[in-house]
Amino acid sequence: MRTLRNIAPTFALVFLLALAFVLPFQGTRHLWGTDEGRYSAVAVEMLDSGDWLVPHRHPEHEHLSKPPLTYWSLAVAMKTFGRSPWALRLPGALAFALTIACVFSMGRRLVPERPWWPPLVAAGTAMLFISANVISTDGLLCAFETLGMTGFVLAWRGEDDRTARRGAWLLGLGFGLAFLTKGPPGLVPLIAGIWFWARNRRDFRAHPFTWITLAVWAPIALGWFLAIVWNHPDRLHYFLGYETYGRIFTKAADRHPQWYGWIVAYGPVALVGVLPWSLIVAWDAWRRRGTATDDSSRDRVAERFLLLWLLVSLAVFCISRSRLVLYVLPLLVPFALWAALRLRVWVPGRVGTVLLTVWFAGLIAMKAALPHIHSAAFTGKDSYLLSQAIATQVHAPVREVVFVDETALYGIRVYLDIPVLRVDYGDSSAPNVDASLEQALAQHVPQRLWLVHMRTADKFMREVARAGMRATQALAFGHYRGFLVTQAAAVSPASKPIGQDTPVPASPQ
């Protein structure tokens, strides 16, 4: 009977094959949007400051909205391979490969007649593949939750007692890392796991929840939180208040909090993210309609477990008032296992094999095409293009970039090595807002470039004049207008271009 040691080479092979599948074109896309840039900027701050305990999005502003494991992985990747989009997206690729390898491990126990089928289904799921190219916490969270649930399945259906007992510490390891990645949401699959175990205890070869599980989980999951709260007791209210209660039960995060928000956020996943397997499962069910199924009791129990994992977790995310598309990324794992179980007797045939080959090639082609998408919808969110505009248009030294009442593109921190601030005209208490405009102007920090939306440029200039200063436009890019602010009696500097202080960023393409 094969043990974990015997299957380790196969596990490693699946990991390497998945990595080879996801790595092509991994670093060719610029940093898009606020999230990719913010995660990257926090990691850069860690490298520059040497402070790996307290994340900062700016040298003077903490960023505790997420635990630090994602930032640590990004910082290590940049320290090893340099500050580039490829290095920043390497942790996502490794997380994808770990996810697929863990799906293979679970698939061996849940679909033993075709163990290669579940990882193939997971690797070819559209959203799971594309998300590996996105810098976020969700890819790592998916990998670590899958690792934890692999331990759960080992305890349930391990080949022997020794293998099953190893499931307890693997479960603690996976969910400890998941908690260190995203906090309490990293424990969501355990709701279904505990429920299933309570109803099927006799079927388990070993107990999945033991003191070993807790002993492995607790120091990994809680160590960083305890260190932060020990030094800053007021942070406990922030973690439990805004980051936990506020996101789940209130609309404070402003991420589709409406009653129908779950449809808006998760509907695209149901329609597009689970392709092509949703269509194949539906077609196979229609093809076999009216015929008796030969499902064994073992298969029916496995199917109930996977649906419980999928649907209970989905219900939790729907109830929560904070909803984004990638939040349900980890749910694609039970979906892929369920789809593989449903299709375990399906034979693609020649046409099906060709179509699946085209699909997998199409995923890579889609990834290759992403860097060339410069539509109006993305130009204003591309940190590299904005950084290039700053470097070529602003003929004065710039030591800090300030976004005024605009979503900040923190990727500038990576491309130009310039800190980024975000201020609003009034309220400075909103998430990721560092100060009000009045407060920022009162600081009299020299060599700042102020970026505003062209619709509010006149309002910005009035506020600057009211503060006794003068704003001179120095940049126009997309909907952004950039201003240099000086004392009213001073002349706007026209010294050497920024390129002499910070070189024009090199495109990753």
C-alpha positions in Angstrom: 0.0 0.0 0.0 1.5 3.3 -1.1 2.2 5.9 1.6 2.8 9.7 1.4 6.5 9.0 0.9 5.7 6.8 -2.1 3.5 9.4 -3.8 5.8 12.4 -3.1 7.5 12.1 -6.5 4.2 12.1 -8.3 3.0 15.1 -6.2 6.2 16.9 -7.1 5.7 16.1 -10.8 2.1 17.4 -10.8 3.4 20.6 -9.0 6.1 21.1 -11.7 3.7 20.5 -14.6 1.2 23.0 -13.2 4.0 25.5 -12.7 5.2 25.0 -16.3 1.6 25.6 -17.5 1.1 28.8 -15.5 4.5 30.5 -15.8 4.5 31.5 -19.5 3.8 35.3 -19.9 3.5 35.6 -16.1 5.5 38.8 -15.9 4.5 40.6 -19.1 1.5 42.5 -17.8 1.9 45.9 -16.0 0.6 46.5 -12.5 -3.1 47.3 -12.9 -5.4 49.0 -10.4 -5.1 49.9 -6.8 -4.9 46.4 -5.3 -2.0 45.0 -7.3 0.0 48.2 -6.7 -0.9 48.4 -3.0 0.2 44.9 -2.2 3.4 45.5 -4.2 4.1 48.8 -2.5 3.7 47.3 0.9 6.3 44.7 0.0 8.7 47.4 -1.3 8.3 49.3 2.0 9.2 46.1 3.8 12.4 45.7 1.8 13.4 49.4 2.1 12.6 49.8 5.8 13.6 46.4 7.0 10.4 46.2 9.1 8.8 42.9 8.3 6.4 42.9 11.2 4.3 46.0 10.6 3.2 46.4 6.9 3.3 50.0 5.6 1.8 51.3 2.3 3.8 54.5 2.9 6.8 55.1 5.1 4.5 57.0 7.6 1.3 55.0 7.2 0.6 51.5 8.4 -1.4 49.0 6.4 -2.9 46.3 8.6 -6.0 45.4 6.5 -4.4 42.0 5.8 -2.0 39.8 7.7 1.5 39.9 6.3 2.0 36.5 4.5 1.2 37.9 1.1 3.5 40.8 1.6 6.3 38.6 2.9 6.0 36.4 -0.2 6.1 39.4 -2.6 9.1 40.9 -0.7 11.0 37.6 -0.8 10.3 37.2 -4.5 11.6 40.8 -5.2 14.6 40.3 -3.0 15.5 37.1 -4.9 14.6 38.1 -8.5 14.5 41.9 -8.5 11.7 44.4 -8.5 9.7 43.4 -11.5 6.2 42.3 -12.4 7.5 38.7 -13.0 8.9 38.5 -9.4 5.7 40.0 -8.0 3.6 37.4 -9.8 5.8 34.4 -9.0 4.0 33.8 -5.6 0.7 33.5 -7.5 2.1 31.0 -9.9 3.6 28.9 -7.0 0.2 29.1 -5.2 -1.5 27.8 -8.4 0.9 24.9 -8.7 0.5 24.0 -5.0 -3.3 24.1 -5.4 -3.2 21.8 -8.4 -0.9 19.4 -6.6 -3.2 19.3 -3.6 -6.2 18.7 -5.8 -4.3 15.7 -7.2 -3.7 14.4 -3.7 -7.4 14.7 -2.8 -8.4 13.4 -6.2 -6.5 10.2 -5.5 -8.8 9.5 -2.6 -12.1 10.9 -4.0 -11.8 9.8 -7.7 -9.3 6.9 -7.4 -10.3 5.4 -10.8 -9.0 8.6 -12.6 -6.6 10.4 -10.2 -5.2 12.6 -13.0 -8.6 14.0 -13.9 -9.3 16.3 -10.9 -6.0 18.3 -11.3 -6.6 18.6 -15.1 -10.1 20.0 -14.4 -8.8 22.4 -11.8 -5.9 23.6 -14.0 -8.3 24.2 -16.9 -10.9 26.1 -14.9 -10.8 29.6 -16.4 -10.9 31.8 -13.2 -8.4 29.6 -11.3 -5.9 29.9 -14.1 -6.3 33.6 -14.8 -6.3 34.6 -11.2 -2.8 33.2 -10.8 -1.7 36.2 -12.8 -3.3 38.6 -10.4 -1.3 40.0 -7.4 -3.7 39.4 -4.5 -4.2 37.5 -1.3 -6.7 35.2 -2.8 -4.4 32.9 -4.8 -2.3 32.2 -1.7 -5.5 31.8 0.4 -6.8 29.3 -2.1 -3.6 27.2 -2.0 -3.4 27.1 1.8 -7.1 26.3 2.2 -6.7 23.5 -0.3 -3.6 22.3 1.6 -5.7 22.2 4.8 -8.6 20.4 3.2 -6.1 17.9 1.8 -5.2 17.1 5.4 -8.9 16.7 6.1 -9.3 14.2 3.2 -6.2 12.3 4.4 -7.7 11.8 7.8 -10.9 10.6 6.1 -9.6 8.4 3.4 -5.9 7.9 3.9 -4.5 4.7 2.6 -3.4 3.5 6.1 -3.6 4.7 9.7 -0.2 6.4 9.6 -1.1 8.4 6.5 -4.5 9.3 8.0 -2.9 10.6 11.2 -0.7 12.9 9.2 -3.9 14.7 8.1 -4.2 16.4 11.4 -1.0 18.4 11.3 -1.4 19.1 7.6 -4.8 20.5 8.3 -3.3 22.7 11.0 -0.5 23.8 8.7 -2.8 24.7 5.8 -5.3 26.7 7.8 -2.6 28.3 9.9 -1.1 29.7 6.7 -4.6 30.6 5.4 -5.3 32.6 8.6 -1.9 34.4 8.3 -2.9 35.2 4.7 -6.4 36.7 5.2 -7.5 36.2 8.8 -10.8 34.7 9.8 -12.1 34.2 6.2 -9.3 31.6 5.8 -11.2 29.3 8.1 -14.5 29.3 6.1 -14.0 25.7 4.7 -13.8 24.4 8.2 -17.5 25.1 8.8 -18.4 22.4 6.2 -15.5 20.2 7.3 -16.6 20.1 10.9 -20.2 19.6 9.9 -19.3 16.7 7.6 -17.0 15.1 10.2 -19.7 15.4 12.9 -22.2 13.4 10.8 -19.7 10.9 9.4 -17.2 10.2 12.3 -17.2 6.5 11.8 -16.0 6.8 8.2 -12.9 8.6 9.2 -9.7 6.6 9.6 -8.2 9.2 11.9 -9.5 12.2 13.9 -8.8 15.4 11.8 -9.2 17.8 14.8 -6.7 16.9 17.5 -4.3 18.7 19.8 -1.7 18.3 17.1 -4.0 20.3 14.7 -4.2 23.2 17.3 -0.5 23.0 18.2 0.4 23.5 14.5 -2.3 26.0 13.7 -2.0 28.4 16.7 1.6 29.7 16.5 1.3 30.1 12.7 -2.1 31.8 12.7 -1.9 33.9 15.9 1.8 34.7 16.3 1.7 37.9 14.1 -1.6 39.1 15.5 -0.4 38.7 19.1 2.9 40.5 18.3 1.0 43.5 16.8 -1.6 43.7 19.7 1.1 43.3 22.3 2.9 46.4 21.0 -0.2 48.3 20.0 -3.3 47.2 22.1 -5.6 49.6 20.2 -5.1 47.4 17.1 -7.3 44.7 18.6 -10.4 46.9 18.2 -9.4 47.5 14.6 -9.0 43.7 13.8 -12.2 42.7 15.6 -14.2 45.8 14.7 -13.6 47.0 11.2 -11.7 44.1 9.6 -14.0 41.3 11.0 -17.4 42.7 12.2 -17.4 45.7 9.8 -16.7 43.7 6.7 -19.1 40.9 7.5 -22.1 42.7 8.9 -21.9 46.3 7.7 -21.3 48.1 4.4 -18.1 49.9 5.7 -15.9 48.2 3.1 -18.2 49.4 0.3 -17.8 46.2 -1.8 -21.2 45.3 -3.2 -22.9 45.6 0.2 -26.5 45.7 -1.4 -28.8 42.8 -0.9 -28.2 41.8 -4.5 -24.4 42.4 -4.3 -23.6 38.7 -4.2 -25.2 38.4 -7.6 -23.1 41.2 -9.0 -19.9 39.9 -7.4 -20.2 36.2 -7.9 -22.5 35.9 -10.9 -19.5 36.3 -13.3 -17.8 33.3 -11.6 -20.9 31.1 -12.2 -21.2 32.2 -15.8 -17.6 32.4 -17.0 -15.2 31.5 -14.2 -16.1 27.8 -14.1 -15.8 27.3 -17.9 -15.5 24.9 -19.7 -16.5 22.3 -17.0 -19.9 23.7 -16.2 -20.9 23.3 -19.8 -19.4 19.8 -20.1 -21.1 18.6 -16.9 -24.4 20.0 -18.1 -23.9 18.3 -21.6 -22.9 15.0 -20.0 -26.0 15.1 -17.7 -28.3 15.8 -20.7 -26.6 13.0 -22.7 -27.1 10.5 -20.0 -30.7 11.6 -19.0 -33.0 8.7 -18.4 -30.2 6.2 -17.9 -29.5 4.6 -14.5 -26.3 5.7 -12.8 -23.9 3.3 -11.2 -22.7 5.6 -8.4 -21.4 3.7 -5.5 -22.2 4.7 -1.9 -18.6 5.8 -1.6 -19.0 8.2 -4.6 -22.3 9.6 -3.3 -20.7 10.4 0.1 -17.8 12.1 -1.7 -20.2 14.1 -3.8 -22.2 15.2 -0.7 -18.9 16.3 1.0 -17.8 18.4 -2.0 -21.2 20.0 -2.4 -21.3 20.8 1.3 -17.8 22.4 1.1 -18.9 24.4 -1.9 -22.4 25.5 -0.9 -21.8 26.2 2.8 -18.8 28.4 2.0 -20.7 30.2 -0.8 -23.5 30.9 1.6 -21.1 32.5 4.1 -19.7 34.7 1.3 -23.2 35.7 0.2 -24.2 36.6 3.7 -21.1 38.8 4.2 -21.6 42.5 3.2 -18.1 42.7 1.7 -18.0 40.9 -1.7 -15.5 40.8 -4.5 -15.1 38.3 -7.4 -11.9 36.8 -6.1 -13.3 36.1 -2.7 -14.9 32.9 -4.0 -11.7 31.7 -5.8 -11.1 28.9 -3.2 -14.5 27.5 -4.0 -13.3 26.5 -7.4 -11.4 23.7 -5.8 -14.5 21.8 -4.5 -16.2 22.6 -7.8 -13.3 21.1 -9.8 -13.3 18.0 -7.6 -17.1 17.7 -7.9 -17.0 18.1 -11.7 -14.2 15.5 -12.0 -16.3 13.1 -9.9 -19.3 13.7 -12.1 -17.2 13.2 -15.2 -15.2 10.2 -14.0 -16.6 7.9 -16.6 -16.7 10.5 -19.4 -14.3 9.8 -22.3 -13.7 13.0 -24.4 -13.1 11.2 -27.6 -11.1 12.6 -30.5 -13.3 15.8 -30.9 -13.4 16.4 -27.2 -9.7 15.9 -26.9 -9.0 18.5 -29.6 -11.5 20.9 -28.1 -9.9 20.6 -24.6 -6.4 21.1 -26.2 -7.6 24.2 -27.9 -9.1 25.4 -24.6 -5.9 25.0 -22.7 -3.9 26.7 -25.5 -6.6 29.5 -25.5 -6.0 30.1 -21.8 -2.3 30.7 -22.4 -3.1 32.9 -25.4 -5.6 34.9 -23.4 -2.8 35.5 -20.8 -0.4 36.5 -23.5 -2.9 39.0 -24.9 -3.6 40.8 -21.5 -0.5 43.1 -21.7 -1.7 44.5 -25.1 -5.1 45.6 -23.8 -4.8 49.3 -23.5 -8.4 50.3 -23.8 -9.8 53.4 -22.0 -11.0 51.1 -19.2 -7.5 50.1 -18.3 -5.2 53.0 -19.4 -6.2 54.9 -16.3 -5.5 51.9 -14.1 -2.1 51.1 -15.5 0.6 52.0 -13.0 3.4 51.7 -15.5 1.9 54.0 -18.1 1.2 56.6 -15.4 4.7 56.2 -14.1 6.1 56.7 -17.6 4.0 59.9 -18.0 5.3 61.3 -14.7 8.9 60.5 -15.7 8.7 62.1 -19.1 6.3 65.1 -18.6 7.1 66.4 -15.1 10.2 68.7 -15.4 10.9 68.9 -11.7 12.1 66.6 -9.0 9.3 64.5 -7.5 9.7 62.9 -4.2 6.1 61.9 -3.4 2.9 61.4 -5.5 -0.4 62.3 -3.9 -3.7 61.1 -5.3 -6.5 63.6 -4.5 -10.0 62.0 -4.1 -8.9 59.3 -6.6 -8.1 55.6 -6.3 -4.3 55.5 -5.8 -2.1 53.6 -8.2 0.5 52.4 -5.7 2.4 50.6 -8.4 4.3 53.9 -8.9 6.2 52.8 -5.8 7.6 49.8 -7.7 8.3 51.6 -11.0 9.7 54.9 -9.8 10.5 54.1 -6.2 8.4 57.1 -5.1 6.1 56.9 -2.1 2.4 57.3 -2.8 -0.3 59.0 -0.7 -4.0 59.2 -1.0 -6.0 62.2 0.4 -9.6 63.2 0.1 -11.2 66.7 0.0 -12.9 66.1 3.3 -13.2 62.7 5.0 -9.9 61.2 6.0 -11.3 58.2 7.9 -12.1 56.1 4.8 -10.0 53.0 4.2 -6.6 53.7 2.6 -7.1 57.4 2.9 -4.0 58.9 4.6 -5.2 62.5 5.3 -7.6 65.2 4.2 -6.4 67.6 1.5 -6.4 70.4 4.0 -4.1 68.4 6.3 -1.8 67.4 3.4 -1.4 71.0 2.2 -0.7 72.2 5.7 2.3 69.8 5.9 4.2 71.9 3.3 6.1 68.8 2.0 8.2 70.0 -1.0 8.5 68.2 -4.3 5.0 66.6 -4.3 3.1 65.8 -7.5 -0.6 66.1 -6.9 -2.8 64.0 -9.2 -6.5 64.8 -9.5 -9.3 63.9 -11.9 -9.6 66.4 -14.7 -13.3 67.0 -13.6 -12.1 68.2 -10.1 -9.0 70.1 -11.3 -10.7 73.5 -10.8 -11.9 72.5 -7.3 -8.3 71.4 -6.4 -6.8 74.7 -7.5 -9.4 76.6 -5.5 -8.5 74.6 -2.4 -4.8 75.2 -3.0 -5.4 79.0 -3.4 -7.5 79.0 -0.2 -4.5 77.5 1.6 -2.3 80.4 0.3 -0.5 78.4 -2.3 -0.2 78.1 -6.0 -0.8 75.1 -8.2 0.9 74.7 -11.6 -0.2 72.0 -14.0 2.7 69.7 -14.9 1.1 66.5 -16.3 -1.9 65.4 -18.4 -2.4 61.6 -18.8 -5.8 60.1 -19.4 -8.2 61.6 -16.9 -5.4 62.6 -14.6 -4.1 66.1 -14.2 -0.9 66.5 -12.3 0.0 69.7 -10.3 3.1 71.0 -8.5 2.1 73.1 -5.5 4.3 76.0 -4.2 4.0 78.9 -1.9 2.0 81.7 -3.7 5.0 83.9 -4.0 7.3 81.2 -5.3 7.8 80.3 -8.9 7.1 76.7 -9.9 10.4 74.9 -10.1 11.7 74.1 -13.6 14.9 72.3 -12.7 16.1 69.0 -14.1 13.5 66.5 -15.2 12.5 63.7 -13.0 14.3 61.3 -15.3 17.6 62.6 -13.8 16.5 61.6 -10.3 14.5 58.5 -11.1 14.9 56.9 -14.5 12.0 56.3 -16.8 10.6 52.9 -15.8 11.5 50.0 -18.1 8.5 48.2 -19.5 8.2 44.6 -18.3 7.0 43.5 -21.8 
